[in-house]
Amino acid sequence: GAEISGRPRSLANALRKLEAGARQIPMQVSPAAAPLAQVNPLAAFGGSGMSKLFSTHPPTEERVARLEAMGA
């Protein structure tokens, strides 16, 4: 997505905003459905070991760092 848009820093900023929203407004979501989200909806709860085990995306911080490196 970052290569297609040509704006990796904008995508990094969007990920930060999504993560902040997930932390401010915790959602009632099943741990089984959490991997379907763009960011971890269980982040406000620290994320359990099981949710990390089945995560389909790297942690948001890692994703942001990769995007920022692309935009450098």
MOPAC internal coordinates of N, CA, C and O (Angstrom, degrees):
PM7 1SCF
backbone

  N    0.0000 0     0.00 0     0.00 0    0    0    0
  C    1.4276 1     0.00 0     0.00 0    1    0    0
  C    1.5147 1   112.73 1     0.00 0    2    1    0
  O    1.2310 1   120.28 1   140.99 1    3    2    1
  N    1.3416 1   117.07 1   -39.01 1    3    2    1
  C    1.4662 1   120.34 1  -177.43 1    5    3    2
  C    1.5142 1   111.23 1   -67.17 1    6    5    3
  O    1.2310 1   120.33 1   141.35 1    7    6    5
  N    1.3142 1   116.98 1   -38.65 1    7    6    5
  C    1.4678 1   120.10 1   179.47 1    9    7    6
  C    1.5224 1   110.86 1   -69.73 1   10    9    7
  O    1.2310 1   120.52 1   142.30 1   11   10    9
  N    1.3066 1   116.62 1   -37.70 1   11   10    9
  C    1.4628 1   120.57 1  -179.57 1   13   11   10
  C    1.5264 1   110.56 1   -67.47 1   14   13   11
  O    1.2310 1   120.63 1   135.62 1   15   14   13
  N    1.3358 1   116.41 1   -44.38 1   15   14   13
  C    1.4676 1   119.54 1  -177.77 1   17   15   14
  C    1.5205 1   112.01 1   -74.39 1   18   17   15
  O    1.2310 1   120.65 1   151.54 1   19   18   17
  N    1.3361 1   116.36 1   -28.46 1   19   18   17
  C    1.4546 1   119.72 1  -176.70 1   21   19   18
  C    1.5247 1   112.92 1    73.18 1   22   21   19
  O    1.2310 1   120.65 1  -168.23 1   23   22   21
  N    1.3258 1   116.37 1    11.77 1   23   22   21
  C    1.4721 1   120.90 1  -177.32 1   25   23   22
  C    1.5326 1   110.26 1  -133.60 1   26   25   23
  O    1.2310 1   119.99 1  -114.15 1   27   26   25
  N    1.3239 1   117.62 1    65.85 1   27   26   25
  C    1.4661 1   119.23 1  -177.04 1   29   27   26
  C    1.5261 1   113.47 1   -62.36 1   30   29   27
  O    1.2310 1   119.90 1   147.89 1   31   30   29
  N    1.3212 1   117.80 1   -32.11 1   31   30   29
  C    1.4730 1   119.26 1   179.45 1   33   31   30
  C    1.5270 1   111.32 1   -67.96 1   34   33   31
  O    1.2310 1   120.34 1   145.38 1   35   34   33
  N    1.3221 1   116.96 1   -34.62 1   35   34   33
  C    1.4687 1   120.10 1   176.85 1   37   35   34
  C    1.5222 1   110.06 1   -65.44 1   38   37   35
  O    1.2310 1   120.45 1   140.18 1   39   38   37
  N    1.3219 1   116.74 1   -39.82 1   39   38   37
  C    1.4622 1   120.16 1   177.94 1   41   39   38
  C    1.5263 1   110.79 1   -67.06 1   42   41   39
  O    1.2310 1   120.27 1   141.80 1   43   42   41
  N    1.3298 1   117.09 1   -38.20 1   43   42   41
  C    1.4650 1   120.71 1   177.12 1   45   43   42
  C    1.5277 1   109.95 1   -61.98 1   46   45   43
  O    1.2310 1   120.30 1   137.33 1   47   46   45
  N    1.3166 1   117.03 1   -42.67 1   47   46   45
  C    1.4603 1   121.46 1   178.94 1   49   47   46
  C    1.5301 1   110.77 1   -63.64 1   50   49   47
  O    1.2310 1   120.43 1   139.72 1   51   50   49
  N    1.3153 1   116.79 1   -40.28 1   51   50   49
  C    1.4644 1   120.60 1   178.46 1   53   51   50
  C    1.5274 1   110.67 1   -63.91 1   54   53   51
  O    1.2310 1   120.15 1   138.65 1   55   54   53
  N    1.3240 1   117.32 1   -41.35 1   55   54   53
  C    1.4639 1   120.17 1   177.72 1   57   55   54
  C    1.5247 1   111.18 1   -62.42 1   58   57   55
  O    1.2310 1   120.40 1   138.99 1   59   58   57
  N    1.3240 1   116.85 1   -41.01 1   59   58   57
  C    1.4694 1   120.58 1   177.69 1   61   59   58
  C    1.5310 1   110.58 1   -59.87 1   62   61   59
  O    1.2310 1   120.54 1   136.31 1   63   62   61
  N    1.3223 1   116.58 1   -43.69 1   63   62   61
  C    1.4706 1   120.63 1  -179.34 1   65   63   62
  C    1.5262 1   111.30 1   -65.65 1   66   65   63
  O    1.2310 1   120.32 1   138.22 1   67   66   65
  N    1.3274 1   116.99 1   -41.78 1   67   66   65
  C    1.4612 1   120.19 1   178.18 1   69   67   66
  C    1.5271 1   111.05 1   -62.79 1   70   69   67
  O    1.2310 1   120.77 1   136.89 1   71   70   69
  N    1.3223 1   116.13 1   -43.11 1   71   70   69
  C    1.4690 1   120.75 1   179.29 1   73   71   70
  C    1.5248 1   110.46 1   -63.58 1   74   73   71
  O    1.2310 1   120.15 1   136.42 1   75   74   73
  N    1.3251 1   117.32 1   -43.58 1   75   74   73
  C    1.4676 1   121.07 1   179.10 1   77   75   74
  C    1.5249 1   110.48 1   -61.78 1   78   77   75
  O    1.2310 1   120.31 1   138.97 1   79   78   77
  N    1.3166 1   117.02 1   -41.03 1   79   78   77
  C    1.4607 1   120.69 1   178.18 1   81   79   78
  C    1.5133 1   112.17 1   -64.10 1   82   81   79
  O    1.2310 1   120.52 1   139.60 1   83   82   81
  N    1.3260 1   116.61 1   -40.40 1   83   82   81
  C    1.4675 1   120.61 1   179.15 1   85   83   82
  C    1.5239 1   110.97 1   -65.58 1   86   85   83
  O    1.2310 1   120.39 1   148.34 1   87   86   85
  N    1.3234 1   116.86 1   -31.66 1   87   86   85
  C    1.4747 1   120.45 1   179.06 1   89   87   86
  C    1.5342 1   111.45 1   -78.28 1   90   89   87
  O    1.2310 1   119.85 1   145.28 1   91   90   89
  N    1.3322 1   117.88 1   -34.72 1   91   90   89
  C    1.4669 1   121.44 1  -177.61 1   93   91   90
  C    1.5167 1   112.37 1   -77.44 1   94   93   91
  O    1.2310 1   120.69 1   143.32 1   95   94   93
  N    1.3180 1   116.29 1   -36.68 1   95   94   93
  C    1.4611 1   120.72 1  -176.81 1   97   95   94
  C    1.5244 1   108.10 1  -122.15 1   98   97   95
  O    1.2310 1   120.19 1   -97.02 1   99   98   97
  N    1.3385 1   117.25 1    82.98 1   99   98   97
  C    1.4650 1   119.65 1  -179.38 1  101   99   98
  C    1.5260 1   110.84 1   -58.44 1  102  101   99
  O    1.2310 1   121.03 1   -41.31 1  103  102  101
  N    1.3110 1   115.64 1   138.69 1  103  102  101
  C    1.4595 1   121.71 1  -178.17 1  105  103  102
  C    1.5211 1   110.40 1  -104.41 1  106  105  103
  O    1.2310 1   121.38 1   -31.07 1  107  106  105
  N    1.3024 1   114.96 1   148.93 1  107  106  105
  C    1.4485 1   120.46 1   172.30 1  109  107  106
  C    1.5230 1   106.68 1   -85.53 1  110  109  107
  O    1.2310 1   120.98 1   -81.32 1  111  110  109
  N    1.3146 1   115.74 1    98.68 1  111  110  109
  C    1.4555 1   120.04 1  -177.21 1  113  111  110
  C    1.5184 1   108.97 1  -135.26 1  114  113  111
  O    1.2310 1   121.37 1   -37.31 1  115  114  113
  N    1.2959 1   114.99 1   142.69 1  115  114  113
  C    1.4562 1   120.45 1   176.85 1  117  115  114
  C    1.5261 1   109.35 1   -69.12 1  118  117  115
  O    1.2310 1   119.72 1   -43.94 1  119  118  117
  N    1.3214 1   118.13 1   136.06 1  119  118  117
  C    1.4649 1   119.57 1   176.32 1  121  119  118
  C    1.5292 1   112.40 1   -56.11 1  122  121  119
  O    1.2310 1   120.33 1   153.69 1  123  122  121
  N    1.3290 1   116.97 1   -26.31 1  123  122  121
  C    1.4624 1   120.10 1   178.38 1  125  123  122
  C    1.5266 1   111.52 1   -70.48 1  126  125  123
  O    1.2310 1   119.97 1   152.32 1  127  126  125
  N    1.3349 1   117.66 1   -27.68 1  127  126  125
  C    1.4638 1   121.49 1  -179.04 1  129  127  126
  C    1.5244 1   112.52 1   -92.62 1  130  129  127
  O    1.2310 1   119.69 1   167.01 1  131  130  129
  N    1.3174 1   118.20 1   -12.99 1  131  130  129
  C    1.4681 1   122.01 1  -176.86 1  133  131  130
  C    1.5258 1   113.68 1   -55.49 1  134  133  131
  O    1.2310 1   118.68 1   140.82 1  135  134  133
  N    1.3414 1   120.13 1   -39.18 1  135  134  133
  C    1.4694 1   119.01 1  -179.48 1  137  135  134
  C    1.5291 1   114.54 1   -64.27 1  138  137  135
  O    1.2310 1   119.73 1   167.99 1  139  138  137
  N    1.3108 1   118.12 1   -12.01 1  139  138  137
  C    1.4611 1   121.32 1   179.82 1  141  139  138
  C    1.5216 1   112.18 1   -80.18 1  142  141  139
  O    1.2310 1   119.93 1   168.75 1  143  142  141
  N    1.3227 1   117.75 1   -11.25 1  143  142  141
  C    1.4635 1   122.26 1  -177.98 1  145  143  142
  C    1.5278 1   111.24 1   -86.38 1  146  145  143
  O    1.2310 1   120.78 1   -22.30 1  147  146  145
  N    1.3473 1   116.11 1   157.70 1  147  146  145
  C    1.4638 1   121.12 1   177.93 1  149  147  146
  C    1.5194 1   111.39 1   -70.02 1  150  149  147
  O    1.2310 1   120.63 1   145.18 1  151  150  149
  N    1.3191 1   116.41 1   -34.82 1  151  150  149
  C    1.4640 1   122.21 1   174.49 1  153  151  150
  C    1.5203 1   107.14 1  -127.21 1  154  153  151
  O    1.2310 1   120.31 1   -19.72 1  155  154  153
  N    1.2991 1   117.02 1   160.28 1  155  154  153
  C    1.4543 1   121.76 1  -176.87 1  157  155  154
  C    1.5280 1   110.82 1   -67.77 1  158  157  155
  O    1.2310 1   119.36 1   -70.03 1  159  158  157
  N    1.3433 1   118.83 1   109.97 1  159  158  157
  C    1.4614 1   120.38 1  -179.99 1  161  159  158
  C    1.5233 1   112.18 1   -70.38 1  162  161  159
  O    1.2310 1   120.26 1   169.35 1  163  162  161
  N    1.3126 1   117.11 1   -10.65 1  163  162  161
  C    1.4551 1   121.29 1   178.31 1  165  163  162
  C    1.5241 1   111.64 1   -96.31 1  166  165  163
  O    1.2310 1   120.04 1  -171.24 1  167  166  165
  N    1.3292 1   117.52 1     8.76 1  167  166  165
  C    1.4658 1   122.03 1  -177.01 1  169  167  166
  C    1.5206 1   111.76 1   -59.11 1  170  169  167
  O    1.2310 1   120.05 1   144.93 1  171  170  169
  N    1.3198 1   117.50 1   -35.07 1  171  170  169
  C    1.4622 1   120.48 1  -179.30 1  173  171  170
  C    1.5220 1   111.15 1   -64.30 1  174  173  171
  O    1.2310 1   120.71 1   157.09 1  175  174  173
  N    1.3267 1   116.25 1   -22.91 1  175  174  173
  C    1.4578 1   121.23 1  -179.75 1  177  175  174
  C    1.5218 1   111.72 1   -97.40 1  178  177  175
  O    1.2310 1   120.38 1  -174.50 1  179  178  177
  N    1.3202 1   116.88 1     5.50 1  179  178  177
  C    1.4533 1   121.06 1   179.30 1  181  179  178
  C    1.5161 1   113.25 1    86.71 1  182  181  179
  O    1.2310 1   120.05 1   168.88 1  183  182  181
  N    1.3057 1   117.51 1   -11.12 1  183  182  181
  C    1.4590 1   120.49 1  -179.78 1  185  183  182
  C    1.5156 1   110.63 1    67.75 1  186  185  183
  O    1.2310 1   120.66 1   -53.00 1  187  186  185
  N    1.2967 1   116.35 1   127.00 1  187  186  185
  C    1.4589 1   119.66 1   180.00 1  189  187  186
  C    1.5152 1   110.02 1   -81.97 1  190  189  187
  O    1.2310 1   120.87 1   -13.21 1  191  190  189
  N    1.3064 1   115.94 1   166.79 1  191  190  189
  C    1.4606 1   120.58 1   177.04 1  193  191  190
  C    1.5173 1   111.21 1   -59.33 1  194  193  191
  O    1.2310 1   120.87 1   143.02 1  195  194  193
  N    1.3310 1   115.93 1   -36.98 1  195  194  193
  C    1.4622 1   119.46 1  -179.60 1  197  195  194
  C    1.5221 1   111.29 1   -68.89 1  198  197  195
  O    1.2310 1   120.04 1   140.99 1  199  198  197
  N    1.3433 1   117.53 1   -39.01 1  199  198  197
  C    1.4678 1   118.74 1  -179.96 1  201  199  198
  C    1.5187 1   110.25 1   -66.95 1  202  201  199
  O    1.2310 1   120.09 1   145.53 1  203  202  201
  N    1.3296 1   117.44 1   -34.47 1  203  202  201
  C    1.4619 1   120.54 1   177.24 1  205  203  202
  C    1.5226 1   110.69 1   -69.45 1  206  205  203
  O    1.2310 1   120.69 1   144.30 1  207  206  205
  N    1.3208 1   116.28 1   -35.70 1  207  206  205
  C    1.4609 1   120.99 1  -179.10 1  209  207  206
  C    1.5247 1   111.38 1   -62.87 1  210  209  207
  O    1.2310 1   120.34 1   141.07 1  211  210  209
  N    1.3244 1   116.96 1   -38.93 1  211  210  209
  C    1.4593 1   121.07 1  -176.45 1  213  211  210
  C    1.5248 1   113.44 1   -99.29 1  214  213  211
  O    1.2310 1   119.81 1  -169.69 1  215  214  213
  N    1.3107 1   117.98 1    10.31 1  215  214  213
  C    1.4606 1   121.68 1  -179.88 1  217  215  214
  C    1.5247 1   110.71 1   -62.70 1  218  217  215
  O    1.2310 1   120.76 1   -41.57 1  219  218  217
  N    1.3176 1   116.15 1   138.43 1  219  218  217
  C    1.4689 1   120.91 1   179.17 1  221  219  218
  C    1.5195 1   112.21 1   -97.03 1  222  221  219
  O    1.2310 1   120.16 1   172.15 1  223  222  221
  N    1.3338 1   117.31 1    -7.85 1  223  222  221
  C    1.4587 1   122.04 1  -179.40 1  225  223  222
  C    1.5258 1   109.61 1  -126.72 1  226  225  223
  O    1.2310 1   120.19 1   -30.03 1  227  226  225
  N    1.3268 1   117.24 1   149.97 1  227  226  225
  C    1.4661 1   119.11 1   171.89 1  229  227  226
  C    1.5267 1   109.32 1   -63.98 1  230  229  227
  O    1.2310 1   119.87 1   -15.57 1  231  230  229
  N    1.3333 1   117.86 1   164.43 1  231  230  229
  C    1.4652 1   119.85 1   176.77 1  233  231  230
  C    1.5299 1   110.77 1   -56.43 1  234  233  231
  O    1.2310 1   120.80 1   -30.32 1  235  234  233
  N    1.3217 1   116.08 1   149.68 1  235  234  233
  C    1.4642 1   121.09 1  -177.44 1  237  235  234
  C    1.5227 1   111.62 1   -55.51 1  238  237  235
  O    1.2310 1   120.12 1   138.93 1  239  238  237
  N    1.3297 1   117.39 1   -41.07 1  239  238  237
  C    1.4653 1   120.28 1  -179.03 1  241  239  238
  C    1.5319 1   110.87 1   -58.44 1  242  241  239
  O    1.2310 1   121.03 1   138.96 1  243  242  241
  N    1.3229 1   115.63 1   -41.04 1  243  242  241
  C    1.4681 1   120.26 1   179.56 1  245  243  242
  C    1.5281 1   110.93 1   -68.08 1  246  245  243
  O    1.2310 1   120.59 1   139.16 1  247  246  245
  N    1.3146 1   116.48 1   -40.84 1  247  246  245
  C    1.4630 1   120.24 1   178.95 1  249  247  246
  C    1.5247 1   110.97 1   -63.67 1  250  249  247
  O    1.2310 1   120.69 1   137.66 1  251  250  249
  N    1.3454 1   116.28 1   -42.34 1  251  250  249
  C    1.4670 1   121.11 1   178.91 1  253  251  250
  C    1.5268 1   110.00 1   -63.65 1  254  253  251
  O    1.2310 1   120.19 1   136.43 1  255  254  253
  N    1.3296 1   117.24 1   -43.57 1  255  254  253
  C    1.4704 1   120.70 1  -179.75 1  257  255  254
  C    1.5293 1   110.98 1   -60.89 1  258  257  255
  O    1.2310 1   120.30 1   138.78 1  259  258  257
  N    1.3198 1   117.02 1   -41.22 1  259  258  257
  C    1.4709 1   120.48 1   178.59 1  261  259  258
  C    1.5291 1   111.05 1   -64.49 1  262  261  259
  O    1.2310 1   120.57 1   137.11 1  263  262  261
  N    1.3207 1   116.51 1   -42.89 1  263  262  261
  C    1.4636 1   120.30 1   179.38 1  265  263  262
  C    1.5220 1   111.31 1   -64.96 1  266  265  263
  O    1.2310 1   120.49 1   138.47 1  267  266  265
  N    1.3235 1   116.66 1   -41.53 1  267  266  265
  C    1.4643 1   119.40 1   179.09 1  269  267  266
  C    1.5222 1   111.20 1   -65.45 1  270  269  267
  O    1.2310 1   120.19 1   144.91 1  271  270  269
  N    1.3244 1   117.24 1   -35.09 1  271  270  269
  C    1.4662 1   120.40 1   177.11 1  273  271  270
  C    1.5271 1   110.72 1   -65.23 1  274  273  271
  O    1.2310 1   120.60 1   145.97 1  275  274  273
  N    1.3233 1   116.46 1   -34.03 1  275  274  273
  C    1.4687 1   120.32 1   177.98 1  277  275  274
  C    1.5261 1   110.96 1   -68.65 1  278  277  275
  O    1.2310 1   120.85 1   147.63 1  279  278  277
  N    1.3344 1   115.98 1   -32.37 1  279  278  277
  C    1.4571 1   120.41 1  -176.56 1  281  279  278
  C    1.5164 1   114.05 1   -87.49 1  282  281  279
  O    1.2310 1   120.53 1   176.18 1  283  282  281
  N    1.3186 1   116.59 1    -3.82 1  283  282  281
  C    1.4817 1   120.22 1  -177.56 1  285  283  282
  C    1.5093 1   112.28 1   -73.63 1  286  285  283
  O    1.2310 1   120.10 1   180.00 1  287  286  285

